Amino acid sequence: MGVRDTSGIRSGMGMLRRRTGLDDFLIRLWQTKPLGTACGIFVLILVFVAIFADVLAPFPYYQVHPLDTLQASSTRYLLGTDQLGRDFLSRILYGARLSIAVGLSATALNVVVAVLVGGISGFLGGKFDLAVQRFVDAWMAFPGLLLLLTIMSLVGRGVPQIILVLGISGGIGASRIVRSAVIGIKENVYFQAAEAIGSPKGKTLVRHVLPNIAAPVITIFSINIGGVIMSEASLSFLGFGLPAQIPSWGGLLSREGRIYMEMAPWLALWPGLFLTVTVYSLNMFGDAVRDLLDPRLRGGGGRLGAEAARAV
């Protein structure tokens, strides 16, 4: 009886073992979510532009050219100038930096608040969970924009204020997702076994709960960042967001774009276009990440897992 050659199977299994979780995620993202991949690449380019806005901007965003007011696009001013003669491309680039900084910071605070409120509420349960959820219900009963306008009118305008307001308010609403994930984990056998052997609650929370809610937490971060940027733009557009001297896409739409729209339509076109494309890309990338991380949406090992099994 001949000996079966298993070198091909061993090499295939070795390739599967060498592939890390991040590599598998990126490959599945590329092959199953092409639109999400393209949007993710655009987001990376936007982050690069935001980091190096000082280098990429042809002029300082505050530099005034009195003789070049409301100039259309040209070789000197690629996106034209505003009513004071400031280069609009430079202001758009600095606005991208601000939008990305506020979006990342406020969304990170979203995640922290959601994990603290939803995680502890779902983990402890009982009357504490009931009281926290009634507070969350009351918070979500108020119209979102009206609530943000009221809080911003009390705390004042500024970058730290808008990050805190958007981060805390968004985290309270997202805490329901984290709470649901924690309650689902409490039904698993390993959680019940930890309770049966008398494991301390803090140790159980750190070892068994927090690592297993990583997927919904990442999903909250990737999906909420687009909404945070839109909320900041809405508040700045209404005059309750960032100070007038700070260029933001919402502020550019509210001041230059709204007042001089008929004389210089590019003042409203470019901030609105960049804001729309950015939020759309973030939402599509967040949806792709959610679909790949949630096993209920991708089904077991996914298409790549089935293809790898067939190949082996």
C-alpha positions in Angstrom: 0.0 0.0 0.0 1.5 3.3 -1.1 2.3 6.2 1.2 0.1 9.2 0.6 2.0 12.4 -0.1 0.7 14.9 2.5 3.3 17.7 1.9 0.7 19.8 0.1 -1.7 19.5 2.9 1.0 20.3 5.5 2.1 23.4 3.5 -1.5 24.5 3.2 -2.1 24.1 6.9 1.1 26.0 7.6 0.0 28.9 5.4 -3.3 29.0 7.3 -1.5 28.9 10.7 0.9 31.7 9.7 -2.0 34.0 8.7 -2.8 36.3 11.5 -6.2 37.5 12.5 -5.5 41.0 11.0 -4.3 39.4 7.7 -7.4 37.3 7.5 -9.6 40.3 8.2 -7.9 42.5 5.5 -8.1 39.7 2.9 -11.8 39.1 3.6 -12.4 42.9 3.5 -10.6 43.1 0.1 -12.4 40.1 -1.5 -15.9 40.4 0.0 -16.3 44.2 0.6 -14.7 46.1 -2.4 -16.8 49.2 -1.7 -15.8 49.1 2.0 -12.2 48.7 1.0 -12.3 51.7 -1.3 -13.9 53.8 1.4 -11.3 52.6 3.9 -8.5 53.7 1.6 -10.2 57.1 1.2 -10.4 57.4 5.0 -6.7 56.6 5.3 -5.9 59.3 2.7 -8.0 61.7 4.7 -6.2 60.9 7.9 -2.9 61.5 6.1 -4.1 64.8 4.8 -5.3 65.8 8.2 -1.9 65.0 9.8 0.1 66.8 7.2 -2.2 69.7 6.6 0.6 72.2 7.5 2.8 70.7 4.7 0.0 70.2 2.0 -1.7 73.6 2.5 -0.3 76.1 0.0 -1.0 79.0 2.4 -1.7 79.4 6.1 -5.5 79.2 6.6 -5.6 82.6 8.2 -3.5 84.4 5.5 -5.5 87.2 3.8 -5.0 88.4 0.2 -7.1 91.6 0.0 -6.7 91.9 -3.8 -7.9 88.3 -4.5 -11.3 88.3 -2.7 -13.9 85.8 -4.1 -11.6 84.5 -6.8 -12.7 81.4 -8.7 -10.5 78.3 -9.1 -7.1 79.1 -10.7 -3.5 77.8 -10.8 -2.7 79.9 -7.8 -5.9 79.2 -5.8 -7.0 75.7 -6.8 -10.4 75.9 -5.0 -10.7 79.7 -5.2 -10.7 82.2 -2.3 -13.3 83.5 0.2 -14.6 87.0 0.9 -11.3 88.0 2.7 -9.0 86.5 0.0 -8.0 83.5 2.0 -7.1 80.4 0.1 -10.1 78.0 0.3 -8.1 74.8 -0.3 -6.0 75.6 2.8 -9.1 76.2 4.9 -10.6 72.9 3.6 -7.4 71.0 4.5 -7.3 72.4 8.0 -11.0 71.7 8.3 -10.3 68.1 7.5 -7.8 68.0 10.4 -10.3 69.4 12.8 -13.1 67.1 11.6 -10.9 64.0 11.9 -9.5 65.1 15.3 -13.0 65.8 16.7 -14.4 62.6 15.1 -11.7 60.3 16.5 -11.6 61.9 20.0 -15.4 62.1 20.5 -15.9 58.6 19.1 -13.2 57.2 21.4 -15.0 58.8 24.3 -18.2 57.3 22.9 -16.7 53.8 23.3 -15.4 54.5 26.8 -18.8 55.8 28.0 -20.7 53.0 26.3 -18.4 50.3 27.9 -18.7 51.9 31.3 -22.4 52.4 31.3 -23.6 49.4 29.3 -20.9 47.0 30.4 -21.4 47.6 34.2 -25.1 47.8 33.8 -25.4 44.5 32.0 -22.8 42.8 34.2 -24.4 43.7 37.5 -28.0 43.5 36.4 -30.9 43.8 39.0 -32.2 47.1 40.2 -29.0 48.9 39.2 -29.5 47.8 35.6 -33.1 48.8 35.7 -32.3 52.3 37.0 -29.5 52.9 34.5 -31.7 51.7 31.6 -34.5 54.1 32.6 -32.0 56.9 32.6 -30.8 55.9 29.1 -34.5 55.7 27.9 -35.1 59.2 29.3 -31.9 60.5 27.6 -32.8 59.1 24.2 -36.4 60.4 24.5 -35.1 64.0 23.9 -34.5 65.0 20.3 -30.8 64.6 19.7 -30.0 67.9 18.0 -32.1 69.9 20.5 -30.3 68.2 23.4 -26.9 69.0 21.9 -27.8 72.6 21.2 -29.0 73.1 24.8 -25.9 71.6 26.3 -23.5 73.5 24.0 -25.3 76.8 24.9 -24.5 76.0 28.6 -20.9 74.9 28.3 -19.9 77.3 25.5 -18.1 76.9 22.2 -14.7 75.2 21.8 -13.0 72.1 20.7 -12.8 70.4 24.2 -16.4 71.2 24.9 -17.7 69.8 21.6 -15.6 66.6 22.1 -17.0 66.1 25.6 -20.6 66.8 24.6 -20.6 64.6 21.5 -18.6 61.9 23.3 -20.8 61.5 26.3 -24.1 62.0 24.6 -23.3 59.4 21.9 -21.8 57.0 24.4 -25.0 56.9 26.5 -27.0 55.9 23.4 -24.4 53.3 22.3 -24.4 51.7 25.8 -27.4 49.6 24.9 -25.4 47.7 22.3 -22.7 47.0 24.8 -25.3 46.0 27.4 -26.9 43.5 25.0 -23.5 41.9 24.2 -22.7 41.6 27.9 -26.1 40.0 28.7 -25.4 37.5 25.9 -22.0 36.6 27.3 -23.6 35.9 30.7 -25.6 33.1 29.2 -22.4 31.2 28.1 -21.1 28.2 29.9 -17.7 29.6 30.7 -19.2 32.6 32.4 -21.5 30.4 34.5 -18.5 28.2 35.4 -16.5 31.2 36.5 -19.4 32.2 38.8 -19.7 28.6 40.1 -16.1 28.4 41.2 -16.4 31.7 43.0 -14.4 33.9 40.7 -14.3 37.6 41.8 -16.6 39.8 39.8 -13.8 42.1 38.8 -11.7 39.2 37.5 -14.6 37.8 35.6 -15.3 41.1 34.0 -11.7 41.6 32.9 -11.0 38.0 31.7 -14.4 36.8 30.3 -16.5 39.9 29.5 -14.3 42.6 28.1 -12.3 40.5 25.6 -15.6 39.0 24.2 -17.2 42.4 23.5 -14.3 43.7 21.4 -16.2 43.1 18.2 -19.3 45.2 19.0 -17.0 47.9 20.5 -15.0 48.1 17.3 -18.2 48.3 15.4 -19.5 51.1 17.6 -16.3 53.0 16.9 -16.3 52.5 13.1 -19.9 53.4 12.7 -20.3 56.3 15.1 -17.4 58.3 13.8 -19.3 59.5 10.7 -22.3 60.5 12.8 -20.0 62.5 15.2 -18.4 64.4 12.3 -21.9 65.2 10.9 -23.1 66.3 14.4 -20.0 68.6 14.8 -20.7 70.1 11.3 -24.4 70.6 12.2 -23.5 72.4 15.5 -20.9 74.6 13.7 -23.4 75.4 10.9 -26.0 76.6 13.5 -23.3 78.6 15.4 -23.1 76.5 18.5 -20.0 74.5 17.6 -16.5 75.8 17.1 -15.4 79.4 17.3 -15.6 81.5 14.1 -11.8 81.8 13.8 -11.4 78.0 13.6 -12.0 76.6 10.1 -14.4 73.6 10.1 -16.5 72.2 7.3 -19.8 73.0 9.1 -18.6 76.5 9.9 -17.4 77.2 6.3 -20.9 76.2 5.1 -22.6 78.4 7.6 -20.5 81.6 7.2 -18.8 81.9 3.8 -21.0 79.3 2.0 -24.4 80.6 3.2 -23.7 84.3 2.9 -21.8 84.3 -0.4 -23.4 81.3 -2.1 -24.8 83.2 -5.0 -21.7 85.3 -5.8 -19.2 82.4 -5.1 -21.0 79.0 -5.2 -17.7 77.1 -4.6 -17.7 78.4 -1.0 -20.7 76.1 -0.3 -19.9 73.4 -2.9 -16.5 72.3 -1.6 -17.2 72.0 2.2 -20.5 70.2 1.5 -18.9 67.8 -1.0 -16.0 66.9 1.3 -18.3 66.5 4.2 -20.7 64.2 2.2 -17.9 62.0 0.8 -16.2 61.7 4.1 -19.3 60.7 6.1 -20.3 58.3 3.3 -16.9 56.6 3.3 -16.9 56.3 7.0 -20.4 54.8 7.1 -19.6 52.3 4.3 -16.3 51.3 5.9 -18.1 50.9 9.3 -20.8 48.7 7.7 -18.1 46.5 6.1 -16.3 46.1 9.4 -19.5 45.3 11.2 -20.4 42.6 8.6 -17.0 41.0 8.9 -16.8 41.0 12.7 -20.3 39.9 13.4 -20.5 36.1 13.0 -24.3 36.3 12.6 -23.9 38.4 9.4 -21.0 36.5 7.8 -21.8 33.0 8.9 -19.2 30.9 10.5 -15.8 31.0 8.9 -17.0 33.1 6.0 -16.4 32.5 2.3 -12.6 32.5 2.6 -12.8 29.9 5.4 -14.9 27.5 3.2 -12.5 28.1 0.2 -9.5 27.4 2.3 -11.1 24.2 3.7 -11.9 23.0 0.2 -8.3 23.8 -1.0 -6.8 21.8 1.9 
